[in-house]
Amino acid sequence: MIGSRPPRCKGICLNCGPCEAVQVPATPQGDESSNYKPMNWKCKCGKFIFNP
């Protein structure tokens, strides 16, 4: 299933290290009163977050 496992973040963060896979809340679309809170995988280095 797409998005169900962490991405390989090697080479994504350029010169920043270490680069690790983290889950972050997805931007809500539509009904904001819903309890459904989707998560996205991203690559993180320090305070910077990159798309895998």
Secondary structure as the mmCIF struct_conf table of DSSP 4:
data_model
#
loop_
_struct_conf.conf_type_id
_struct_conf.id
_struct_conf.beg_label_comp_id
_struct_conf.beg_label_asym_id
_struct_conf.beg_label_seq_id
_struct_conf.end_label_comp_id
_struct_conf.end_label_asym_id
_struct_conf.end_label_seq_id
TURN_TY1_P TURN_TY1_P1 ILE A 2 GLY A 3
BEND BEND1 SER A 4 ARG A 5
TURN_TY1_P TURN_TY1_P2 LYS A 10 ILE A 12
BEND BEND2 CYS A 13 CYS A 13
TURN_TY1_P TURN_TY1_P3 LEU A 14 ASN A 15
STRN STRN1 GLU A 20 PRO A 25
HELX_LH_PP_P HELX_LH_PP_P1 ALA A 26 PRO A 28
BEND BEND3 GLY A 30 GLY A 30
TURN_TY1_P TURN_TY1_P4 GLU A 32 SER A 33
BEND BEND4 ASN A 35 ASN A 35
STRN STRN2 MET A 39 CYS A 45
TURN_TY1_P TURN_TY1_P5 GLY A 46 LYS A 47
STRN STRN3 PHE A 48 PHE A 50
#
